[in-house]
Amino acid sequence: MKKVNVGLVQMSCVKDKATNIDKAIQKVKEAATKGAQIVCLQELFASLYFCDVEDYENFKLAESIPGETTERFSALANELGVVIIASLFEKRAQGIYHNTTAVLDADGTYLGKYRKMHIPDDPGYYEKFYFTPGDMGYKVFDTKFGRLGILICWDQWYPEAARITTLMGAEMLFYPTAIGWSIHQTAEVNQDQYNAWQTIQRSHAVANGVPVISVNRVGTEGQMLFWGGSFVANSFGKVIYQASHDKEEIHVQEVDLEQADFYRTHWPFLRDRRIDSYQPITSRYID
């Protein structure tokens, strides 16, 4: 049976970019010592979540991909023999920036990148100010330890993104993410929001018959308390690991990729899709 050890790095961040990168490198090493073969870092791990404000100074955090940071993580991946999923702020050209995740194979090879497709613009999440929507489409990456589908944060809420990535052959869906609670919200509202966030991602596992790995940050930044709660769901949506809401955690979880065949044959959602009837989904709204 094909089983893979997946490492989740849930950590807090500080203002200094170099400190965050050094910390992430140490966390990846720790995950590797625990047996991780694939390590996923949270969204925009190299900085604080700067999208809580619209500030032109924050564009200075961006970098080319591939570039200096991906080179460091490529060397690390080669040193440790692990696949690394690294979410970064990409400067594509003057005035064009993306929220991008790079994938480094276990021999250090840079396999490519995925640019976040769905960009939010809400209080505390002013991402449209910074990020141009992805124009590379959905992506899968053939790594030493499996074929990975990468989506990013706000993509989590869209079943179409998970479906297309799965139809491209992804064996696992990874979601680097940065989401939290307002420090002014009630505990009940907070729990409802977390439950919705986890439920929609578990539904992607169920509908597509693939494991889902979601890695979130933790800690208070400005008016936001990032809720952690990183988790792994198996190919039928069962949560087989969930992190705390308030602590840094490095966890390695064994994921059984062959479960997909069992669930897809017993619950054949992909077989029974009526693809001839789905054309209306390309409309913004059906008036």
C-alpha positions in Angstrom: 0.0 0.0 0.0 1.2 3.5 -0.8 1.6 5.5 2.4 3.2 8.9 2.7 4.3 10.8 5.8 3.1 14.4 5.6 4.6 17.1 7.8 2.5 20.1 8.8 4.3 23.2 10.2 1.9 25.5 12.2 3.9 28.4 13.5 3.7 32.1 14.5 5.5 34.8 12.7 7.3 38.1 13.5 8.0 41.3 11.5 11.5 40.4 10.4 11.5 38.3 7.3 14.9 36.7 7.8 13.8 35.5 11.3 10.7 33.8 9.9 12.6 32.1 7.1 15.2 30.8 9.5 12.5 29.6 11.8 10.7 27.8 9.0 13.9 26.0 8.0 14.4 24.7 11.5 10.7 23.6 11.6 11.2 21.7 8.3 14.3 20.0 9.8 12.3 19.0 12.8 9.5 17.6 10.7 12.1 15.6 8.7 13.6 14.1 11.9 10.1 12.9 12.7 9.9 11.1 9.4 8.2 13.6 7.1 8.5 13.0 3.4 6.5 16.0 2.3 6.5 19.2 4.4 3.9 22.0 4.0 4.4 25.5 5.3 1.6 27.9 6.0 0.6 30.7 3.7 3.0 33.6 3.5 5.2 32.2 6.3 8.1 34.6 5.6 6.2 37.6 7.1 3.4 38.7 9.2 0.1 38.5 7.4 0.5 42.0 6.0 -2.9 42.0 4.1 -4.7 43.2 7.2 -3.8 46.8 6.0 -3.3 48.5 2.6 0.3 49.7 2.8 2.6 50.3 -0.1 5.6 49.5 2.0 4.6 45.9 2.2 5.4 45.4 -1.5 9.0 45.4 -0.4 8.4 41.9 1.1 7.9 40.4 -2.3 10.5 38.5 -4.2 11.0 36.6 -7.5 10.1 32.9 -7.7 12.4 31.1 -8.2 14.7 33.3 -6.3 16.7 33.6 -3.1 14.2 31.9 -0.8 13.3 29.1 -3.1 17.0 28.4 -3.6 17.5 28.1 0.2 14.5 25.7 0.4 15.7 23.8 -2.6 19.0 23.2 -0.9 17.2 22.2 2.3 14.9 19.8 0.4 18.0 18.1 -1.1 19.8 18.0 2.2 16.8 16.3 4.0 15.4 14.3 1.1 11.9 15.8 1.6 9.4 17.6 -0.6 8.8 21.2 0.5 5.7 23.3 -0.2 6.6 26.9 0.3 4.1 29.8 0.1 5.6 33.2 -0.8 4.8 36.7 -1.9 5.9 36.8 -5.5 7.1 39.9 -7.5 6.5 38.9 -11.1 7.3 42.3 -12.6 7.0 45.9 -11.6 3.5 46.4 -10.4 2.5 42.7 -10.8 2.5 40.6 -7.6 1.0 37.2 -6.8 0.3 35.0 -3.8 2.3 32.0 -4.9 3.4 28.6 -3.7 6.6 27.0 -4.9 7.1 23.2 -4.8 10.6 21.8 -4.3 11.2 18.1 -4.9 13.1 15.8 -2.6 16.3 16.2 -4.6 16.0 20.0 -4.5 14.5 20.4 -8.0 12.3 23.4 -8.3 9.1 21.8 -9.9 7.2 25.0 -10.4 4.6 27.2 -8.7 0.9 27.8 -8.3 -0.5 31.3 -8.2 -3.5 31.8 -6.0 -6.7 32.0 -8.1 -9.3 33.3 -5.7 -8.4 36.6 -4.1 -10.5 38.0 -1.2 -11.1 41.6 -0.3 -12.7 41.8 3.1 -12.0 43.6 6.4 -8.7 42.3 7.6 -8.0 40.5 4.3 -7.3 43.2 1.8 -5.6 40.9 -0.7 -6.8 42.5 -3.9 -4.6 45.5 -3.0 -1.5 43.3 -3.2 -2.2 40.2 -5.4 -3.0 39.8 -9.1 -5.2 36.7 -9.5 -3.4 33.7 -10.7 -3.2 33.2 -14.5 -1.5 29.8 -14.6 -4.6 27.8 -14.0 -4.8 24.9 -11.5 -1.6 22.9 -11.1 -0.4 19.5 -10.0 3.2 18.5 -9.2 4.8 15.1 -9.7 7.1 14.6 -6.7 9.1 11.7 -5.4 6.4 10.9 -2.9 3.2 11.5 -4.9 1.3 13.8 -7.2 0.4 16.9 -5.3 -2.4 19.4 -5.9 -1.7 22.9 -4.4 -4.4 25.4 -3.7 -4.1 28.5 -1.4 -6.3 29.7 1.5 -9.3 31.5 -0.1 -9.3 28.7 -2.8 -10.5 26.5 0.1 -14.0 27.7 -0.3 -14.4 26.7 -3.9 -15.3 23.2 -4.8 -14.6 23.9 -8.4 -10.9 24.4 -7.6 -10.6 21.2 -5.7 -12.5 19.3 -8.4 -10.4 20.5 -11.3 -7.2 19.9 -9.4 -8.3 16.4 -8.6 -9.3 15.7 -12.2 -5.8 16.6 -13.2 -4.6 13.6 -11.2 -3.8 15.1 -7.8 -3.4 12.3 -5.2 -3.5 14.9 -2.3 -4.8 18.4 -1.9 -2.6 20.8 0.1 -3.9 24.2 1.3 -1.4 26.6 2.8 -3.6 29.1 4.6 -3.7 32.2 6.9 -7.1 32.7 8.5 -8.1 33.7 12.0 -10.7 35.3 14.3 -11.1 38.9 15.0 -10.1 39.5 18.6 -13.5 41.2 19.1 -15.6 38.2 18.1 -17.4 35.9 20.5 -16.4 32.3 21.2 -19.6 31.0 19.5 -18.9 33.0 16.3 -15.3 31.9 16.3 -16.3 28.2 16.6 -18.9 28.5 13.8 -16.3 30.0 11.5 -13.8 27.4 12.2 -16.3 24.6 11.7 -17.4 26.0 8.4 -13.7 26.3 7.3 -12.9 22.8 8.2 -16.2 21.3 6.9 -15.8 22.8 3.4 -12.4 21.3 3.1 -13.5 18.0 4.4 -16.2 18.0 1.7 -13.5 18.3 -1.0 -12.0 15.1 0.4 -15.3 13.4 0.2 -16.4 14.6 -3.2 -13.0 13.9 -4.8 -11.8 10.8 -2.8 -8.4 12.4 -1.9 -6.8 13.4 1.3 -6.8 17.1 2.2 -4.0 18.7 4.2 -4.6 22.2 5.5 -1.8 24.2 7.2 -2.7 27.4 9.0 -0.7 29.9 11.1 -1.2 30.7 14.7 -0.7 33.7 17.1 -2.0 37.2 17.4 -1.2 39.7 14.7 -2.8 43.2 15.0 -6.6 42.7 15.4 -6.4 39.0 14.2 -6.0 35.9 16.3 -4.9 33.2 13.8 -6.8 30.1 14.7 -4.3 27.4 13.9 -6.3 24.2 13.7 -4.3 22.7 10.9 -5.6 19.3 10.0 -5.5 16.3 7.8 -8.6 14.6 6.4 -8.5 11.2 4.8 -10.0 10.3 1.4 -13.5 10.1 2.9 -13.3 13.4 4.9 -12.4 11.8 8.3 -10.2 14.1 10.4 -7.2 12.0 11.3 -5.2 14.9 12.8 -6.1 18.3 14.1 -3.7 20.9 15.7 -4.5 23.2 18.5 -5.8 26.7 18.1 -3.1 28.5 20.1 0.2 26.6 19.9 2.9 26.1 17.4 3.0 22.5 16.2 5.1 20.3 14.0 3.2 17.1 13.2 3.9 14.2 10.9 0.9 12.3 9.7 0.9 9.0 7.8 -1.5 9.3 4.8 -2.8 6.3 2.9 -3.1 7.2 -0.8 -4.6 3.9 -1.8 -7.7 4.6 0.3 -8.8 6.7 -2.7 -9.4 3.6 -4.8 -11.6 2.1 -2.1 -13.7 5.1 -1.5 -14.0 6.0 -5.2 -15.3 2.5 -6.0 -17.7 2.3 -3.0 -18.9 5.9 -3.4 -18.4 6.5 -7.2 -18.9 10.2 -7.3 -16.5 10.7 -10.1 -18.1 7.9 -12.2 -21.5 9.4 -11.9 -20.7 13.0 -12.8 -23.1 14.4 -15.4 -20.5 16.4 -17.2 -22.9 17.0 -20.1 -25.1 19.1 -17.7 -22.5 21.4 -16.1 -22.1 24.1 -18.7 -24.2 26.6 -16.6 -21.5 26.6 -13.9 -19.4 28.9 -16.1 -22.0 31.7 -15.6 -21.5 34.2 -12.8 -25.2 33.8 -11.9 -28.1 32.2 -13.7 -30.8 34.9 -13.9 
